[in-house]
Amino acid sequence: MAIQIDRAEVRRVAALAHLALSEDEERRLAGELTSILGYVEKLRALDTEAVPPTSAVAAAVPPREDQVRPSLSAEAATQNAPASLGGAFLVPKIME
């Protein structure tokens, strides 16, 4: 049975993420999330016992060689920051 996501659940998750959503966005996201979870349910129904786990999909693409290139100075990197000190970004404290 597919999980049904309603607007109340979308509002709850949006509040956790500090997102402000319009009623139209809530309705659209409720439908999209319900569709995504329905697809996950279909995937769960598949027999994957014989399928080996994939640890790195990008392994098929060889990594490029590291190249030393000029980068921004600390002053240039922080020039548009709301707050900086000594070439570092200052951010609000989030943990006690």
C-alpha positions in Angstrom: 0.0 0.0 0.0 1.5 3.3 -1.0 2.1 6.0 1.6 -0.1 9.1 1.1 1.6 12.4 2.0 -0.9 15.1 2.9 -0.4 18.9 3.2 -0.2 18.7 7.0 2.9 16.4 6.6 4.4 18.7 4.1 3.9 21.7 6.4 5.5 19.7 9.3 8.6 18.8 7.2 8.8 22.4 5.9 8.7 23.8 9.4 11.6 21.4 10.4 13.5 22.7 7.4 12.5 26.4 8.1 10.8 26.7 4.7 7.9 28.9 4.0 5.6 27.3 1.4 2.5 28.6 -0.3 -0.7 26.5 -0.3 0.0 25.7 -4.0 3.5 24.5 -3.2 2.2 22.4 -0.3 -0.3 20.8 -2.6 2.3 20.2 -5.4 4.9 18.8 -3.0 2.3 16.5 -1.3 1.6 15.0 -4.7 5.2 14.8 -5.7 6.3 13.2 -2.4 3.4 10.7 -2.6 4.6 9.7 -6.1 8.2 9.3 -5.0 7.2 7.1 -2.1 5.0 5.1 -4.4 7.9 4.5 -6.7 10.1 3.5 -3.7 7.4 0.9 -2.8 7.6 -0.5 -6.4 11.4 -0.8 -6.0 11.1 -2.6 -2.7 8.9 -5.2 -4.4 11.8 -6.2 -6.8 13.9 -9.2 -6.0 17.4 -7.9 -5.8 19.1 -10.9 -4.1 21.2 -11.6 -7.2 22.2 -8.0 -7.7 25.6 -7.1 -6.2 25.7 -3.9 -4.1 27.0 -0.9 -5.9 29.4 1.1 -3.8 30.6 3.7 -6.3 28.7 4.5 -9.4 31.3 7.1 -10.5 34.1 4.4 -10.5 33.5 4.0 -14.3 34.8 7.5 -14.8 38.6 7.7 -14.1 39.5 10.5 -11.8 41.3 13.5 -13.3 44.8 14.4 -12.3 45.1 17.1 -9.7 46.3 20.4 -11.1 47.7 23.3 -9.1 45.8 26.4 -10.1 45.7 29.9 -8.7 42.9 30.4 -6.1 41.3 33.3 -4.4 43.1 35.1 -1.6 41.3 35.1 1.8 40.5 38.7 1.3 38.9 38.2 -2.1 37.0 35.2 -0.9 35.5 37.0 2.1 35.0 40.5 0.5 31.2 39.9 0.0 30.6 38.0 3.2 28.2 39.5 5.7 30.9 39.1 8.4 34.5 38.0 8.4 37.5 38.2 10.6 41.2 37.6 9.7 40.3 36.1 6.3 37.7 33.7 7.8 34.0 33.7 7.4 32.1 34.5 10.6 28.9 32.5 11.0 26.2 32.5 13.8 26.8 30.0 16.6 24.3 27.1 16.2 25.4 24.9 19.1 25.9 25.5 22.8 
